[in-house]
């Protein structure tokens, strides 16, 4: 488009110079008035080229100025200039606007060139100029302009669709939730179909028969039969429909009164493929994150995950002043069981302990395995200090209950250290406090709870 504007300016300047040079005198009122009208026309054309649009309301003004310029200058070059300007003007506004401008320009030039001649031959001169000079010029240059308009508009649409695809691809690759992927696909598909007359609706808002849904799930445009249109709750006149399906999750139903453009459908297929890959990538990232933060044996949070949760709890305590209780526990008597019954039985015992911990702590608590037979529980601030001590006692009771491993009853205990986050503390500090309390519980006879420096015998 920038190149077209440069060509327009060059052509207009060239022909304007020819018009000026061809005038026998520039001092007459007729010549000055004609050149003024031509300058005003050039200004209108130039502004239109820069804005890439010509408002229809300006067409009568252009016609008037063109007719006056032709009449005042009495120069056939003005008509040629108008014909070439028409070619450039027709590149904007579509074929209807170009056709209207061509007819209006032709009438203006014919009238301006022939009004004021001798009355007896005025009609013959007008017809001769129209048929042999003006009409061929305007047909040729107007046709070229309309053709250029179609080519340029098609190119602009393709560029716009490519930009939509690029932006959608970037958003899909950066998506962190399935809802974000679905929303991106809906918005991009709507933009791709903006100039096709198609309609896009969420699939849950449309009732389709099972047969129709199976056909649409193929991901290709399907021309609906009259029976399907009658059975489905589709917009009136829908003759073709396609369902965008992301690996079993329909996200958009597109309906159209006519066959959907091949270019748009190709991009929709690429968009769907990209979205499916983005969804699979998101699932893979979620799986990897789950594996990175989960203890493989017990299914509890691992040390890395617990570190993040504890850091968030410390920040919350600094902000609100409410402490969170941390229970650090180590199994008593686990090593003899593991040595006597084998590692498989030891692993089974750890899984039982994890299950009992989940069952005894309140909802919202974080239970993690730090390694070996050492576990940790982080309670929410709403639990409070008194209730935290009660829950610690329940933990000791639950873990101390007998366990049947391969037909052999086994009993283990646990020593629990209870500590609290502080507004001026850190995660490492509260873990160290709980660790010291836990070892005091072991030294005091095991199978009990120690709260920092005060012992609470179970």
C-alpha positions in Angstrom: 0.0 0.0 0.0 2.8 2.4 0.7 4.3 1.7 -2.7 0.9 2.3 -4.3 0.7 5.7 -2.6 4.1 6.7 -3.9 3.1 5.7 -7.5 -0.1 7.7 -7.1 1.8 10.8 -6.0 4.3 10.5 -8.9 1.6 10.0 -11.5 -0.5 12.9 -10.3 2.5 15.2 -10.1 3.6 14.2 -13.6 0.2 14.8 -15.2 -0.4 17.9 -13.2 2.8 19.3 -14.6 1.7 18.4 -18.1 -1.6 20.1 -17.6 0.1 23.3 -16.3 2.7 23.4 -19.1 0.0 22.8 -21.8 -1.9 26.0 -20.7 -1.4 28.9 -23.1 -1.7 31.3 -20.2 -2.0 30.9 -16.4 -3.3 34.4 -15.9 -6.8 34.0 -17.2 -9.6 33.4 -14.6 -10.6 30.2 -16.4 -7.1 28.7 -16.2 -6.6 29.7 -12.5 -10.1 28.3 -11.6 -9.5 25.1 -13.4 -6.1 24.6 -11.8 -7.6 25.4 -8.4 -10.2 22.7 -8.9 -7.5 20.3 -10.1 -5.4 21.1 -7.0 -8.4 20.5 -4.7 -9.0 17.1 -6.5 -5.4 16.1 -6.1 -5.6 17.0 -2.3 -8.7 14.8 -2.0 -7.1 11.9 -3.8 -3.9 12.2 -1.8 -5.7 12.2 1.5 -7.8 9.2 0.4 -4.7 7.3 -0.6 -3.0 8.0 2.7 -6.1 6.9 4.7 -6.7 4.0 2.3 -10.4 4.9 2.0 -12.6 7.2 0.0 -15.9 8.1 1.8 -18.9 7.8 -0.6 -20.2 11.2 0.5 -17.1 12.9 -1.2 -17.9 11.4 -4.6 -20.3 14.3 -5.6 -17.6 16.8 -4.6 -15.0 15.0 -6.7 -17.4 14.9 -9.7 -18.1 18.6 -9.5 -14.5 19.6 -9.2 -13.5 17.3 -12.1 -16.2 18.6 -14.4 -15.3 22.3 -13.6 -11.6 21.5 -14.2 -12.3 19.9 -17.6 -14.5 22.8 -18.6 -12.2 25.6 -17.5 -8.9 24.1 -18.7 -10.3 22.8 -22.0 -7.5 20.2 -22.1 -7.9 16.5 -22.9 -5.0 15.8 -20.5 -7.3 16.4 -17.6 -9.4 13.4 -18.7 -6.4 11.2 -18.9 -5.3 12.3 -15.5 -8.7 11.5 -14.1 -8.6 8.1 -15.7 -5.3 7.2 -14.1 -6.4 8.6 -10.8 -9.5 6.5 -11.1 -7.3 3.4 -11.4 -5.6 4.2 -8.2 -8.8 5.3 -6.5 -10.5 2.0 -7.4 -8.0 0.1 -5.3 -10.0 1.2 -2.3 -13.7 0.6 -1.6 -14.3 -2.6 -3.5 -15.7 -3.1 -7.0 -19.0 -1.4 -6.2 -17.2 1.8 -5.1 -14.9 1.6 -8.1 -17.7 1.1 -10.6 -19.7 4.1 -9.1 -16.6 6.3 -9.3 -15.9 5.2 -12.9 -19.4 6.1 -14.0 -19.4 9.4 -12.1 -15.9 10.4 -13.4 -16.9 9.5 -17.0 -20.0 11.7 -16.8 -18.0 14.5 -15.3 -15.3 14.5 -17.9 -17.8 14.2 -20.8 -19.8 17.1 -19.5 -16.8 19.2 -18.7 -15.1 18.6 -22.1 -18.1 19.3 -24.2 -20.3 21.9 -22.6 -19.9 25.3 -24.2 -19.1 24.1 -27.7 -21.1 25.1 -30.8 -24.7 24.2 -30.4 -25.1 22.4 -33.8 -22.3 19.9 -33.3 -22.2 19.7 -29.5 -24.0 16.4 -29.3 -21.9 14.8 -32.0 -18.7 16.0 -30.3 -19.8 14.7 -26.9 -20.7 11.3 -28.3 -17.4 11.1 -30.3 -15.3 12.1 -27.2 -17.2 9.6 -25.0 -16.9 6.7 -27.4 -13.4 7.1 -28.7 -11.4 8.7 -25.9 -13.0 8.8 -22.5 -14.9 5.5 -22.4 -11.9 3.3 -23.4 -9.7 5.2 -21.0 -12.0 4.8 -18.1 -12.9 1.1 -18.9 -9.2 0.2 -19.1 -7.9 2.1 -16.1 -11.1 1.5 -14.0 -10.9 -2.3 -14.7 -7.2 -2.3 -13.8 -8.0 -0.5 -10.5 -10.8 -2.8 -9.6 -8.6 -5.8 -10.3 -5.8 -4.3 -8.2 -8.4 -3.8 -5.5 -9.4 -7.4 -5.5 -5.7 -8.6 -5.4 -4.7 -6.1 -2.6 -7.8 -6.9 -0.5 -7.1 -10.6 -0.8 -3.5 -10.0 0.2 -4.6 -7.9 3.2 -7.0 -10.6 4.3 -4.2 -13.2 4.1 -1.8 -11.0 6.0 -4.5 -10.3 8.7 -5.2 -14.0 9.0 -1.5 -14.8 9.3 -1.2 -12.2 12.0 -4.2 -13.8 13.8 -2.5 -17.3 13.5 0.8 -15.9 14.8 -0.7 -14.2 17.8 -2.9 -17.3 18.6 0.2 -19.6 18.3 2.1 -17.4 20.8 -0.8 -17.4 23.2 -1.4 -21.1 22.9 2.3 -21.9 23.6 2.1 -19.7 26.7 -1.2 -21.0 28.0 -1.2 -22.4 31.5 -4.8 -23.7 31.6 -7.2 -25.6 29.3 -9.7 -22.7 29.6 -7.1 -20.3 28.3 -6.5 -22.7 25.3 -10.2 -22.9 24.6 -10.7 -19.2 24.8 -7.8 -18.5 22.5 -9.1 -20.9 19.9 -12.6 -19.3 20.0 -11.2 -15.8 19.6 -8.8 -16.7 16.8 -11.4 -18.7 14.9 -13.9 -15.8 15.2 -11.3 -13.4 13.8 -10.4 -15.8 10.9 -14.0 -16.0 9.9 -14.8 -12.3 10.3 -15.2 -11.6 6.6 -16.7 -15.0 5.5 -20.2 -14.5 6.9 -19.9 -17.6 9.0 -21.2 -17.8 12.6 -19.3 -19.3 15.5 -21.1 -20.5 18.6 -20.1 -22.5 21.7 -21.1 -26.1 21.0 -22.9 -26.5 24.3 -25.4 -23.9 23.1 -26.4 -26.0 20.1 -28.3 -29.2 20.1 -27.0 -31.8 17.6 -28.0 -35.3 17.0 -25.5 -38.0 17.8 -25.0 -38.7 14.1 -24.4 -35.1 13.3 -21.9 -34.7 16.1 -20.0 -37.8 14.9 -19.8 -36.3 11.4 -18.7 -32.9 12.7 -16.1 -34.3 15.0 -14.1 -35.3 11.9 -13.0 -31.6 11.8 -14.0 -31.0 8.2 -16.8 -28.8 6.8 -19.9 -30.9 6.5 -23.0 -29.8 4.5 -25.9 -30.6 6.7 -28.9 -32.5 5.3 -32.4 -31.0 5.6 -33.1 -33.7 8.3 -30.0 -32.7 10.3 -30.9 -29.0 10.0 -34.4 -29.7 11.3 -33.1 -31.9 14.2 -30.3 -29.6 15.2 -30.8 -26.2 16.9 -28.7 -24.3 14.3 -29.1 -20.8 13.0 -31.6 -20.4 10.2 -30.2 -21.1 6.8 -27.1 -23.0 7.9 -26.1 -25.2 5.1 -22.6 -26.1 6.3 -21.1 -26.6 9.7 -17.8 -27.7 11.3 -17.0 -28.5 14.9 -13.6 -27.5 16.2 -12.6 -30.5 18.4 -9.6 -30.5 20.6 -8.8 -34.2 21.3 -12.3 -35.0 22.3 -13.2 -31.5 23.7 -15.4 -29.6 21.3 -14.8 -25.9 21.7 -16.6 -24.2 18.7 -19.3 -24.9 16.2 -19.0 -22.9 13.0 -22.1 -22.6 10.7 -22.3 -20.9 7.3 -24.9 -20.3 4.6 -22.4 -21.1 1.9 -19.3 -23.2 1.5 -16.5 -22.0 3.8 -13.4 -20.6 2.1 -10.6 -23.1 1.6 -8.0 -20.7 2.9 -10.0 -20.0 6.1 -10.6 -23.7 6.7 -6.9 -24.5 6.2 -6.0 -22.0 8.8 -8.7 -23.4 11.2 -7.2 -26.8 10.7 -3.8 -25.5 11.6 -5.2 -23.6 14.6 -6.8 -26.8 15.8 -3.6 -28.8 15.4 -1.6 -26.1 17.3 -4.2 -26.1 20.1 -4.1 -29.9 20.4 -0.3 -29.8 20.7 -0.6 -26.9 23.2 -3.1 -29.0 25.3 -0.9 -32.0 25.2 2.1 -29.9 26.1 0.2 -28.5 29.1 -0.8 -32.0 30.2 2.8 -33.1 30.0 4.0 -30.0 32.0 1.4 -30.8 34.6 2.5 -34.4 34.8 6.2 -33.4 35.1 5.3 -30.8 37.8 3.3 -33.4 39.6 6.2 -35.9 39.4 8.7 -33.2 40.5 6.6 -32.3 43.6 5.3 -35.7 44.6 6.9 -38.5 46.6 6.8 -41.5 44.3 6.3 -44.1 47.1 3.6 -42.5 49.2 1.9 -40.0 46.9 2.5 -37.2 49.4 4.2 -33.9 48.7 8.0 -34.2 48.6 10.6 -32.0 50.2 10.7 -29.5 47.2 6.9 -29.0 47.3 6.8 -28.7 51.0 9.6 -26.1 50.9 7.4 -23.9 48.6 4.3 -24.3 50.9 6.3 -23.5 54.0 7.8 -20.4 52.4 4.3 -19.2 51.5 3.1 -19.9 55.1 6.0 -17.9 56.5 5.1 -14.9 54.3 1.5 -15.2 55.4 2.5 -15.1 59.0 4.6 -12.0 58.4 1.7 -10.3 56.7 -1.2 -11.3 59.1 0.7 -12.2 62.3 -1.1 -15.5 62.5 1.2 -18.5 63.2 0.9 -21.8 61.4 1.7 -25.1 63.2 4.3 -27.5 61.9 4.5 -31.1 63.0 7.7 -32.9 62.3 7.6 -36.6 63.0 10.0 -39.5 62.8 8.9 -43.2 63.1 10.0 -45.1 66.1 10.9 -48.8 65.5 10.8 -48.6 61.7 14.3 -49.9 61.1 13.8 -53.2 62.9 10.6 -53.8 60.8 12.4 -53.0 57.6 15.4 -55.2 58.5 13.2 -58.1 59.6 10.5 -58.2 57.0 12.3 -56.7 54.0 12.2 -53.4 52.1 8.9 -54.3 50.4 7.2 -54.5 53.8 8.9 -51.3 54.9 7.6 -49.5 51.8 4.1 -50.8 52.5 4.4 -49.6 56.1 5.3 -46.1 54.9 2.3 -46.1 52.6 0.0 -47.0 55.5 1.5 -44.2 57.6 0.9 -41.7 54.8 -2.7 -42.9 54.5 -3.3 -42.5 58.2 -1.7 -39.0 58.2 -4.0 -37.9 55.5 -7.0 -39.2 57.4 -6.2 -37.6 60.7 -5.2 -34.1 59.7 -7.9 -31.4 58.9 -8.6 -30.4 55.3 -6.3 -27.8 53.9 -3.2 -29.2 55.7 -0.1 -30.2 53.8 1.4 -33.6 54.4 4.8 -34.4 53.1 7.5 -37.0 53.3 10.9 -35.5 53.7 12.8 -38.7 53.2 13.3 -42.1 54.8 10.8 -42.5 57.7 10.5 -38.7 58.4 7.2 -36.9 57.7 6.0 -33.4 58.2 2.6 -31.8 58.5 1.8 -28.1 58.0 -1.5 -27.0 59.5 -3.4 -23.9 58.4 -3.4 -20.8 60.8 -7.1 -21.3 61.4 -6.3 -24.5 63.4 -4.7 -22.6 66.3 -2.1 -23.6 68.9 -4.4 -25.6 71.2 -6.0 -27.6 68.5 -2.6 -28.2 66.9 -1.5 -30.0 70.1 -4.6 -32.2 69.9 -4.0 -33.1 66.3 -0.4 -34.0 67.1 -1.7 -36.4 69.7 -4.1 -37.9 67.2 -1.2 -38.4 64.8 0.7 -40.4 67.5 -2.4 -42.5 68.2 -3.1 -43.2 64.5 0.4 -44.2 63.6 0.8 -46.3 66.8 -2.2 -48.5 65.8 -1.2 -52.1 64.8 -0.6 -52.8 61.1 -0.9 -56.1 59.3 1.9 -56.6 56.9 1.9 -59.9 55.0 0.0 -61.5 57.8 2.4 -60.3 60.4 1.0 -57.7 62.9 3.5 -54.8 63.2 3.4 -51.8 65.6 5.5 -48.7 65.3 5.3 -45.4 67.1 6.4 -41.8 66.2 8.0 -38.9 68.0 6.5 -35.5 67.1 8.1 -32.1 67.3 5.6 -29.2 67.2 6.7 -25.7 66.3 5.0 -22.5 64.9 5.9 -20.0 62.3 6.9 -16.5 63.6 6.5 -13.1 62.0 10.3 -12.5 62.2 11.2 -16.2 61.4 12.1 -18.2 58.4 11.1 -21.6 57.1 14.5 -23.0 58.0 14.1 -21.7 61.6 10.7 -23.3 62.2 11.9 -26.6 60.8 15.0 -26.4 63.1 12.7 -25.7 66.1 10.5 -28.7 65.2 13.5 -30.9 64.8 14.9 -30.0 68.2 11.5 -30.7 69.8 11.2 -34.0 68.0 14.6 -35.2 69.3 13.6 -34.2 72.8 10.5 -36.4 72.4 12.7 -39.3 71.4 15.0 -38.6 74.3 12.0 -38.5 76.7 10.8 -41.9 75.8 9.5 -41.7 72.2 5.9 -42.0 71.0 5.1 -38.6 72.3 4.8 -34.9 71.3 7.2 -32.1 72.3 6.1 -28.5 71.7 9.3 -26.5 71.3 10.7 -26.5 74.9 7.6 -27.7 76.8 6.9 -31.4 76.7 3.4 -32.6 76.3 3.3 -36.2 77.4 0.9 -38.4 75.4 
